[in-house]
């Protein structure tokens, strides 16, 4: 996740001359789609394990899902705001 944090900082800290705003939005959108796909697959894996009776492994995967979702929400929202 630290690597994602650095990539997001790099994308958001570039000015308009080196990377247009549309390219920055497209990059953040692609990153969000990739993270969303991982979260959905992890959630379905946890549900399948619950149904098959593997409660302990399913709880660990569900905990991973919740932690990674919280970290992604914190990473995708910018930490600095432009005050005009």
C-alpha positions in Angstrom: 0.0 0.0 0.0 3.0 2.3 0.5 3.8 2.0 -3.2 0.2 3.0 -4.1 0.5 6.0 -1.7 3.6 7.1 -3.5 2.0 6.7 -6.9 -1.0 8.7 -5.8 1.2 11.5 -4.4 3.2 11.6 -7.6 0.0 11.8 -9.7 -1.7 14.4 -7.6 1.4 16.6 -7.1 2.2 17.1 -10.8 1.2 20.4 -12.2 -0.8 21.0 -15.3 2.2 21.5 -17.6 3.7 18.0 -17.1 0.5 16.1 -16.9 -2.9 17.4 -18.0 -5.8 17.2 -15.5 -7.6 14.7 -17.8 -4.6 12.4 -17.6 -4.5 12.6 -13.8 -8.2 11.8 -13.6 -7.8 8.9 -15.9 -4.9 7.5 -13.9 -6.8 7.8 -10.7 -9.9 6.2 -12.3 -7.9 3.2 -13.5 -6.3 2.8 -10.0 -9.8 3.0 -8.5 -11.2 0.4 -10.9 -8.3 -2.0 -10.1 -8.7 -1.6 -6.4 -12.5 -2.1 -6.7 -11.9 -5.3 -8.6 -9.6 -6.7 -5.9 -12.2 -5.7 -3.2 -15.0 -7.4 -5.0 -13.1 -10.6 -5.6 -11.9 -10.7 -2.0 -15.5 -10.2 -0.8 -16.8 -13.0 -2.9 -14.0 -15.3 -1.8 -15.0 -14.6 1.9 -18.7 -15.3 1.1 -17.7 -18.6 -0.6 -15.6 -19.7 2.4 -18.4 -18.8 4.8 -20.9 -20.9 2.7 -18.5 -23.9 2.5 -18.0 -23.8 6.3 -14.4 -22.5 6.5 -15.3 -19.9 9.1 -11.8 -19.1 10.4 -10.2 -18.5 7.0 -13.3 -16.5 5.9 -13.0 -14.3 8.9 -9.3 -13.6 8.1 -10.1 -12.8 4.5 -13.1 -10.6 5.5 -10.8 -8.7 8.0 -8.3 -8.2 5.1 -11.2 -6.9 2.9 -12.2 -4.4 5.6 -8.7 -3.2 6.3 -7.8 -2.8 2.6 -11.0 -1.0 1.8 -10.4 1.5 4.6 -6.8 2.0 3.4 -8.0 2.6 -0.1 -10.6 5.1 0.9 -7.9 7.0 2.8 -5.5 6.8 -0.1 -7.9 7.8 -2.8 -9.2 11.0 -1.1 -6.6 13.8 -1.3 -5.1 14.7 2.1 -4.4 18.3 1.2 -7.1 20.7 0.0 -6.7 23.9 -2.0 -7.8 26.8 0.2 -8.6 29.8 -1.9 
